[in-house]
Amino acid sequence: MKIHILSSTDRPGSNALKVSRYAKRIINENSEVEIFSLADYPLQDIVGGKYGKEIESVKTFNDRFLSADGFLFVIPEYNGGFPGILKLFYDYLPFPKAFQRIPVSLIGEAAGAFGALRPVEQFAQLLSYRKAHIFPDSMYIQRVNDSFDPETGLKSEKLQELLLKQLHDFPEFVRKLSNN
Ligand SMILES: Cc1cc2nc3c(=O)[nH]c(=O)nc-3n(C[C@H](O)[C@H](O)[C@H](O)COP(=O)(O)O)c2cc1C
């Protein structure tokens, strides 16, 4: 069973990528995991509004990303929402099938006190529109620069417990849906 993680920004030195790497280490204990970063998305090839056209570089990125049984999106908060590059990526995925009946889990991270609750909820709406099966437990990492250690995870014991629960239970959710 394969799970792909999307680090949902192209910002250099991104916390989303650090959280993605940590999540991979935990999920890897019982599933195959690969990280994709929107820093590697071929943004230059979609400039000019190429909606509906076949763009080789975008197709390659999307096909590789979509070849999994479940997805984990790690989403930072930018101006009360998710990064613009995530919406571009989403708008160039194949319609309608990309996430139809596919399990998806979400983690938010932000410098502020709400831990990217807003962008995660916003993105969940977009996933519902595309008929994804959203895993009900999401983690919202608040004050990420102080609260998260890339090696050991969250410094708060209680929040770390919740994060580990999400990362341990999601593969089981994927497995159950794949068997149905
Ligand atoms: C363009 C931009 C807008 C931001 N807006 C918010 C915000 O609205 N709320 C917040 O809590 N943090 C905000 N931040 C801080 C980020 O949430 C924080 O730095 C986060 O770790 C960024 O994730 P990244 O390192 O993966 O890019 C913003 C950061 C950037 C770059």
The ligand as an SDF file (V2000), in Angstrom:
LIG
                    3D

 31 33  0  0  0  0  0  0  0  0999 V2000
    2.8570   34.6780    2.3460 C   0  0  0  0  0  0  0  0  0  0  0  0
    2.7370   34.2450    3.7750 C   0  0  0  0  0  0  0  0  0  0  0  0
    1.5580   34.5050    4.4690 C   0  0  0  0  0  0  0  0  0  0  0  0
    1.4160   34.0800    5.7810 C   0  0  0  0  0  0  0  0  0  0  0  0
    0.1980   34.2610    6.4200 N   0  0  0  0  0  0  0  0  0  0  0  0
    0.0050   33.7050    7.6410 C   0  0  0  0  0  0  0  0  0  0  0  0
   -1.2900   33.7300    8.2580 C   0  0  0  0  0  0  0  0  0  0  0  0
   -2.2540   34.2300    7.7170 O   0  0  0  0  0  0  0  0  0  0  0  0
   -1.4320   33.1680    9.4880 N   0  0  0  0  0  0  0  0  0  0  0  0
   -0.3810   32.5630   10.1280 C   0  0  0  0  0  0  0  0  0  0  0  0
   -0.5720   32.0380   11.2290 O   0  0  0  0  0  0  0  0  0  0  0  0
    0.8490   32.5110    9.5580 N   0  0  0  0  0  0  0  0  0  0  0  0
    1.0590   33.0600    8.3400 C   0  0  0  0  0  0  0  0  0  0  0  0
    2.2840   32.9770    7.7460 N   0  0  0  0  0  0  0  0  0  0  0  0
    3.3380   32.2660    8.4350 C   0  0  0  0  0  0  0  0  0  0  0  0
    3.3410   30.8130    8.0060 C   0  0  0  0  0  0  0  0  0  0  0  0
    2.1420   30.1540    8.3200 O   0  0  0  0  0  0  0  0  0  0  0  0
    4.4790   30.0320    8.6480 C   0  0  0  0  0  0  0  0  0  0  0  0
    5.6920   30.6800    8.4170 O   0  0  0  0  0  0  0  0  0  0  0  0
    4.5060   28.6280    8.0870 C   0  0  0  0  0  0  0  0  0  0  0  0
    5.4040   27.8350    8.8000 O   0  0  0  0  0  0  0  0  0  0  0  0
    4.8550   28.6950    6.6260 C   0  0  0  0  0  0  0  0  0  0  0  0
    4.9250   27.4180    6.1020 O   0  0  0  0  0  0  0  0  0  0  0  0
    6.0950   27.0220    5.1180 P   0  0  0  0  0  0  0  0  0  0  0  0
    7.3900   27.1940    5.9140 O   0  0  0  0  0  0  0  0  0  0  0  0
    5.8060   25.6070    4.8000 O   0  0  0  0  0  0  0  0  0  0  0  0
    6.0450   27.9650    3.9780 O   0  0  0  0  0  0  0  0  0  0  0  0
    2.4680   33.4170    6.4390 C   0  0  0  0  0  0  0  0  0  0  0  0
    3.6610   33.1670    5.7310 C   0  0  0  0  0  0  0  0  0  0  0  0
    3.7930   33.5810    4.4200 C   0  0  0  0  0  0  0  0  0  0  0  0
    5.0650   33.2400    3.6680 C   0  0  0  0  0  0  0  0  0  0  0  0
  1  2  1  0
  2  3  1  0
  2 30  2  0
  3  4  2  0
  4  5  1  0
  4 28  1  0
  5  6  2  0
  6  7  1  0
  6 13  1  0
  7  8  2  0
  7  9  1  0
  9 10  1  0
 10 11  2  0
 10 12  1  0
 12 13  2  0
 13 14  1  0
 14 15  1  0
 14 28  1  0
 15 16  1  0
 16 17  1  0
 16 18  1  0
 18 19  1  0
 18 20  1  0
 20 21  1  0
 20 22  1  0
 22 23  1  0
 23 24  1  0
 24 25  2  0
 24 26  1  0
 24 27  1  0
 28 29  2  0
 29 30  1  0
 30 31  1  0
M  END
$$$$
